[in-house]
Amino acid sequence: MTASSTRLVVRWHTVAEVAVMLNYGLSKTKMLVATGEIRSLKDGRHRRVLPEWVDEYVQRRAAGAA
């Protein structure tokens, strides 16, 4: 396998990427992360969110609306 054929798969998202995914503002998304409503981990100076954690948040919101 050559370097040009290697494909990087995103394993986690930045808070800004999560905001875009959820169609939320960055401030609201940061608040959800800070309060733990959206799980995250600290990677150096940055917060990262696994795709499963975004799914968990969406499922909780959908269940609360039902």
C-alpha positions in Angstrom: 0.0 0.0 0.0 1.4 3.4 -0.9 1.0 6.6 0.9 -1.1 8.0 -1.9 -3.6 5.2 -1.5 -3.9 5.4 2.3 -7.2 6.8 3.4 -7.6 8.4 6.8 -10.8 7.7 8.6 -12.1 10.3 11.0 -12.4 8.6 14.4 -13.5 11.7 16.4 -14.8 15.2 15.8 -14.0 18.7 17.0 -16.6 20.6 18.9 -17.0 22.9 15.8 -17.6 19.9 13.6 -20.3 18.6 16.0 -22.0 22.0 15.9 -22.2 21.8 12.1 -23.4 18.2 12.3 -26.2 19.1 14.7 -26.9 22.5 13.0 -26.3 24.2 16.4 -24.3 27.3 17.1 -20.8 26.8 18.4 -21.7 28.4 21.8 -24.6 26.0 22.3 -22.4 23.0 21.4 -19.6 24.1 23.7 -22.2 24.5 26.5 -23.5 21.0 25.8 -20.0 19.6 26.0 -19.1 21.6 29.1 -22.2 20.3 31.0 -21.6 16.7 29.8 -24.8 16.4 27.8 -22.5 15.6 24.9 -19.6 13.4 26.0 -16.1 14.4 25.1 -12.5 13.8 25.9 -9.6 16.2 26.2 -6.8 15.7 23.7 -4.1 18.2 24.6 -5.8 21.6 24.7 -8.7 20.4 22.5 -12.0 18.6 23.1 -12.9 15.7 20.9 -16.2 13.9 20.4 -16.6 10.3 19.2 -19.3 9.8 16.6 -21.1 7.4 18.9 -21.4 10.1 21.5 -23.1 12.4 19.0 -25.5 9.6 18.2 -26.2 9.0 21.9 -27.0 12.7 22.4 -29.4 12.7 19.4 -31.1 9.5 20.6 -31.6 11.0 24.1 -33.1 14.1 22.6 -35.4 12.1 20.3 -36.5 9.9 23.3 -37.3 13.0 25.3 -39.5 14.4 22.5 -41.5 11.2 22.3 
